[in-house]
Amino acid sequence: MNGTRPRHTVWLAVVASLLVACTPVNSAETVAGGASPAATVQPAAEPAPQPTTTATAPAPLPAVTPPPAPGPYAINLFREGDFVPQYTFDWCVAASIQMAHNLVDDTGGGTWADSTQQGELWELARAQSSDSFNGANPYGWAHVLTTSGMGPYRVVSVADYGTALQTAARAIAETGRPVGLVMWSGRHAWVMSGFESMGDPAKFQDFRVTGVNVLDPLYPYGSQQWGPSPAPNSLLTPEELATQFVVREPRRWSSQLPAGYLLVLPQAAA
């Protein structure tokens, strides 16, 4: 026999090589015994819980209550029979003292209106006055009011007209007693018995006086220079009052007070 390899042997070898080439290769690593283990998948770690933040609505702002607006206010001490005329052209202070008594007296002790008493009150006020005209000045006026049981009173000078009206009105509202007005630049005396305003002086610092109740003991005569006397208990506007209630002349009578609008002002009892 020659050395040629049988053809079927070669064919088998080729077929064997083809079978090997076409067998899929398992990429998994073969374990002992020929078995391939199943792939193990580790679960992904759960994220750590985050703190829960609850949105809180801002607290509502408190409602702003607007301040009350000042309204009309009025007080008047006058009653019928309180007015007293001055019996001479010199006794305006004494007549004003009598009217002040009548405005505040609630004892039923009778009206002060006698002419003899008026002369006595004038002498008392004059004795407490220092006046180049030998009359009764506001210091004597305040002194007799105080010592007659209507006090305490004091004399004040206010530079500004509007402030003077506020000062007088507030004193009436706080004390329930009238105010003396030094008129005609220091020559005459009136009584302020009440007022009207926009705003209660006890509640509003900047209340506005709109009317002033006055008693002029010289009524019905008045003055050619200063004008007619208003009827008793007349309600004058600030503009009307200003025609006769003016700044006191410093030379009119001796005083350490600065020039201004003079008031004989009631004070709260101590």
C-alpha positions in Angstrom: 0.0 0.0 0.0 1.3 3.5 -0.8 1.6 6.3 1.9 -1.4 8.3 0.6 -3.8 9.2 3.4 -7.3 7.9 2.8 -9.6 10.7 1.5 -12.3 10.0 4.1 -9.9 10.6 6.8 -9.1 14.0 5.5 -12.8 14.7 5.1 -13.4 13.8 8.7 -10.6 16.0 9.8 -12.1 18.9 7.9 -15.6 18.2 9.2 -14.2 18.0 12.8 -12.4 21.3 12.4 -15.6 22.9 11.1 -17.6 21.7 14.0 -15.1 23.1 16.4 -15.1 26.4 14.6 -18.9 26.7 14.7 -19.4 25.8 18.4 -20.3 29.0 20.4 -17.9 29.8 23.2 -19.4 30.5 26.6 -17.7 33.5 28.1 -18.7 32.4 31.5 -16.0 30.7 33.5 -16.5 26.9 33.7 -16.5 25.5 37.2 -15.5 22.0 38.2 -17.9 19.3 36.9 -18.5 21.4 33.7 -21.4 23.4 35.1 -21.5 27.2 34.6 -22.8 29.2 37.7 -25.6 31.7 37.3 -24.6 35.4 37.3 -25.2 37.1 40.7 -26.6 40.7 40.6 -26.2 42.9 43.7 -29.2 45.3 44.3 -28.4 48.9 44.1 -28.2 50.6 47.5 -31.3 52.7 48.3 -30.6 56.4 48.7 -30.6 57.7 52.3 -33.9 59.3 53.2 -33.8 63.1 52.9 -35.4 65.2 55.7 -38.8 66.4 54.7 -39.2 70.2 54.6 -42.7 71.6 55.0 -43.2 75.0 53.5 -44.7 77.4 56.1 -46.7 80.3 55.0 -45.6 83.6 56.5 -47.7 84.8 59.4 -50.2 87.5 58.3 -49.2 91.0 59.3 -51.4 92.5 62.1 -54.1 94.8 60.8 -53.1 98.4 61.2 -55.8 100.5 62.8 -55.6 104.1 61.6 -55.6 106.6 64.4 -59.0 108.2 65.1 -59.6 111.5 63.4 -60.4 114.5 65.6 -64.1 115.3 65.8 -66.1 118.3 67.0 -65.8 119.0 70.8 -67.3 121.7 72.9 -67.6 122.8 76.5 -69.2 125.9 78.0 -69.6 126.7 81.7 -72.1 129.6 81.1 -75.6 129.6 82.5 -78.2 132.3 82.5 -77.5 134.8 85.3 -73.7 134.3 85.3 -73.0 137.6 83.5 -72.2 140.7 85.6 -71.5 144.1 84.1 -68.7 146.3 85.5 -70.3 149.2 87.4 -67.5 151.6 86.6 -65.1 151.9 83.7 -62.3 150.8 86.1 -63.8 147.6 87.6 -63.4 145.1 84.7 -61.2 142.8 86.8 -63.6 142.8 89.7 -66.6 142.1 87.5 -64.6 139.3 85.8 -63.9 137.8 89.3 -67.6 137.9 90.0 -68.4 136.1 86.7 -65.8 133.5 87.3 -67.4 132.7 90.7 -70.8 132.4 89.1 -69.5 130.1 86.4 -68.0 127.6 88.8 -70.2 127.9 91.9 -72.5 124.9 92.3 -73.2 125.3 96.0 -76.3 127.4 95.6 -74.7 130.1 97.5 -76.0 132.8 95.3 -74.8 134.9 92.4 -72.0 137.4 92.8 -73.4 140.5 91.2 -73.6 143.2 93.9 -71.9 146.5 93.1 -70.6 147.0 96.6 -68.9 143.6 96.5 -67.5 144.4 93.1 -65.9 147.5 94.5 -64.4 145.5 97.4 -63.0 142.9 95.0 -61.4 145.6 92.9 -59.7 147.0 96.0 -58.4 143.6 96.9 -57.0 143.0 93.4 -55.5 146.5 93.3 -53.7 145.8 96.6 -52.0 142.8 95.0 -51.1 144.7 91.8 -48.0 146.7 90.8 -49.3 149.1 88.2 -48.3 152.5 87.1 -51.9 153.3 86.4 -53.0 152.6 90.0 -55.4 149.9 88.9 -55.9 146.2 89.2 -53.6 144.1 87.0 -53.6 140.4 86.1 -51.5 139.4 89.1 -54.1 141.0 91.4 -56.8 139.3 89.4 -55.2 135.8 89.8 -54.5 136.4 93.5 -58.1 137.2 94.3 -59.5 134.3 92.3 -57.2 132.0 94.2 -57.9 133.4 97.7 -61.6 133.6 97.0 -61.8 129.8 96.7 -61.7 129.5 92.9 -58.0 128.9 92.6 -55.3 128.2 92.0 -54.7 130.6 89.2 -51.6 132.1 87.7 -50.7 134.6 84.9 -49.0 133.2 81.8 -47.7 134.9 78.6 -47.9 132.9 75.4 -46.0 134.1 72.4 -48.1 132.4 69.7 -51.8 133.2 69.2 -52.9 129.7 68.3 -51.0 128.2 71.1 -52.5 130.7 73.5 -56.0 129.6 72.5 -55.0 125.9 72.9 -53.6 126.6 76.3 -56.7 128.4 77.5 -59.0 125.7 76.1 -57.0 122.8 77.6 -57.1 124.5 81.0 -60.9 124.9 80.9 -61.3 121.2 79.8 -58.9 119.9 82.5 -60.1 122.1 85.5 -63.7 123.0 84.7 -62.9 126.6 85.5 -62.9 129.7 83.3 -59.9 131.6 81.9 -59.2 135.3 82.2 -58.2 137.0 78.9 -56.1 140.2 79.1 -57.6 142.2 76.3 -56.7 145.4 74.5 -53.0 145.0 74.9 -53.3 145.0 78.7 -56.1 147.5 79.2 -59.2 145.3 79.7 -60.4 142.0 81.1 -62.7 139.4 79.6 -63.7 135.9 80.8 -63.4 132.9 78.5 -66.2 130.5 79.6 -65.9 127.8 77.0 -64.8 126.9 73.5 -65.4 124.7 70.5 -62.7 122.7 68.8 -61.9 120.0 66.3 -60.5 117.3 68.7 -60.8 116.7 72.4 -57.9 118.4 74.2 -57.5 115.3 76.4 -57.0 113.1 73.3 -55.3 115.2 70.7 -52.3 117.3 71.3 -52.8 119.4 68.2 -56.5 120.0 68.5 -57.7 123.2 66.8 -59.9 125.8 68.5 -62.7 126.9 66.2 -64.7 129.1 68.6 -64.4 130.9 71.9 -67.2 131.7 74.4 -66.6 135.1 76.0 -68.0 137.5 78.6 -67.1 141.2 78.3 -68.1 143.0 81.5 -68.2 146.3 79.5 -71.1 145.1 77.4 -73.0 146.8 75.8 -70.6 149.8 75.5 -67.5 148.5 73.8 -64.6 150.7 72.6 -64.3 153.2 69.8 -60.7 151.9 69.3 -61.1 148.2 69.8 -64.7 147.6 68.7 -68.1 146.7 70.2 -68.5 144.4 73.1 -69.9 141.0 72.2 -73.1 140.0 73.9 -72.7 137.7 76.9 -71.8 134.1 76.0 -71.1 135.1 72.4 -69.2 132.4 70.4 -66.4 134.2 68.5 -64.2 132.8 65.9 -60.5 132.9 66.5 -60.3 135.7 63.9 -63.0 137.7 65.6 -61.4 137.4 69.0 -58.0 138.4 67.5 -59.3 141.9 66.8 -59.3 142.7 70.6 -57.2 139.9 72.1 -53.7 141.1 71.1 -50.2 141.0 72.5 -49.8 142.9 75.8 -47.5 145.9 75.6 -44.6 145.4 78.0 -44.7 149.0 79.1 -48.4 148.9 80.0 -47.7 147.6 83.5 -44.6 146.4 85.3 -44.0 142.6 84.8 -41.1 140.2 84.3 -43.2 138.3 81.8 -42.2 138.5 78.1 -44.5 140.1 75.7 -47.3 137.8 74.5 -50.9 136.9 74.8 -51.7 137.1 78.6 -53.9 134.5 80.3 -55.1 134.3 83.9 -55.0 130.5 83.8 -56.6 128.0 86.2 -54.3 125.3 87.5 -55.1 121.8 88.5 -55.5 121.5 92.3 -52.5 120.1 94.1 
